[in-house]
Amino acid sequence: MKNEVNEIQISYCEKLGVLNSEPANSSDRVAELLYRTWDKNTIGLQETFKVLLLNNAHKVKGTFQFLRAD
């Protein structure tokens, strides 16, 4: 019996240039950048897991909402 699984692909579309993005060079800075991405009206109502994507120079490429539990 051969097991097969689906392959999942995630695409990336750059709206803002990475060179112009702000560096995430401390945990406080990362917290500040991530906080901006949350809906302030629902932040206390939903559990959300987000991923902050960085390049090798610690410049922010973007965020990805991995999970939201209502």
N, C-alpha and C positions, 0 to 999 in steps of 0.2 A: 504494500500500500504506500503510495507516494503522497506526502503532505505538501500542499501548496498554500501560499498566503498571498494576499494582495499587496502590491507595492503602493505606498502613499507618497505623493510628491507635493512639496510646498513651494510655492513660487514667491519671488521677491521682486517688488517694484519700488524703486527708489524715487520718492517724491521730493525729498530734500537731499542735497549732496552731503555725503559723509564728511568731506573736508570742512564743511561749514558747521557741522554738528559740534555739540559741546562735549568735552572730555568727561569721562566718568572715572575720576582718579581717586575717589574716596567713597567709603560706605555712605557717608552723609549725602554726598552728591548723587549717588545711585538712588537712595531713598527719595530725594527731592525730584529726580527725573521720573521715577516710577509713579510717585504720588500725582504728578500732573496728568497721567494717563487714566486715572480712575474717575468714574462718575461720582462727584461729591454727594449727590442725592441718594446713592445706593451703596456707598462704601461700607456702611455699617450693617447692611442687610444681606450681602452676598459674599461668599467665600470665593476668592479669585486667585488663580495662580498665573503669573505673568513671567515671561522670560525677556530679559534685556539683552539684545544682541549688540556686541561690540566688535570693532576691528582690532588689529594688533596694536594700534596706537591708543586704544581705549576710547576711541570716538564712537558715539552711539550710531549704530546702523538702523535700529528700530526696536519695537517691542512686539511680542507675540503673546496673545492671550491663550494659554494652554488649557485652562479649565475654569468654569464658572459654575458654582453650585448654588442654586436658588433656594 
